Amino acid sequence: MNDTRDDSAERGHFFRLNQRNIEKTSGNVSWRPRLEGNARIRNLVLSSGIDYTANNDGQVETREQTVGTGLAFYGGAAINLDATRTFDRLTSGFPIRSDITIREGDYQYDKYSVRFNTNRSRKVSGNARYQFGEFWDGRRDSESFGLAVKPNPHLNFSLDYSRNQVRLSNGSFATNLVGARVLYSFTNKMFLNAFLQYNTDAAQFSSNIRFHLIHHPLSDLYIVFNERRDTQTGLLLDRALVIKFTQLFSF
């Protein structure tokens, strides 16, 4: 099968949203030149983007600028390197944890990340990411890993793990998240999606289970169950059952 995509084309977009008292602007551009004559690397990836939010006076409240580069391989794998500069203006402090508060003021910090993924269309695929750099008035190092298995066209299973080590001027902490997702397609109109997650820092286990039935074209039935528990005490923190039914009428 021939690859008909034009990887040498430059792609980009610009978006602006005006809301009451704020203005949000974002834009990005990417260039994917094909590496002719290379048997392993299909194309190089170069990208740049910006997102910022300003108030009615034109004063920037949040700005994030990112530049990146990467390689896309013929086998479907890819590796990407990104550098991001963030500016945040806090008019008041906020608690990032119950015992640690980020003080008000202007903050500018840089972070870097390395990402790798294998061919996502394979029955077994994986991804990994390492991010490091400044974080508010301190530093954050994080790593994440993911594994996805597709044994047959009906069943998808994925397992993810991430760890964040945060060191700030007024405290340090580490968080670990373990998540599992299962998607089963009974038919092309009936699906079951389950997501389970454990947070070691909060000592909480949460679950989200959703049943989706397309009973008529553009008409759906959703049954969603959510639950969150404290794993140290076994105390139930939240539980909800939501049913949503939609029916399209033609006139």
HELIX and SHEET records of a PDB file:
SHEET    1   A14 GLU A  10  GLN A  19  0                                        
SHEET    2   A14 ILE A  22  TRP A  31 -1                                        
SHEET    3   A14 ILE A  41  ASN A  55 -1                                        
SHEET    4   A14 VAL A  60  PHE A  73 -1                                        
SHEET    5   A14 ALA A  78  LEU A  90 -1                                        
SHEET    6   A14 GLY A 105  ASN A 117 -1                                        
SHEET    7   A14 VAL A 124  PHE A 135 -1                                        
SHEET    8   A14 GLY A 138  ASN A 152 -1                                        
SHEET    9   A14 LEU A 155  LEU A 168 -1                                        
SHEET   10   A14 GLY A 171  THR A 187 -1                                        
SHEET   11   A14 MET A 190  ASN A 199 -1                                        
SHEET   12   A14 GLN A 204  HIS A 216 -1                                        
SHEET   13   A14 SER A 219  ASP A 230 -1                                        
SHEET   14   A14 LEU A 236  PHE A 245 -1                                        
SHEET    1   B 2 PHE A  94  ARG A  97  0                                        
SHEET    2   B 2 ILE A 100  ILE A 102 -1                                        
END                                                                             
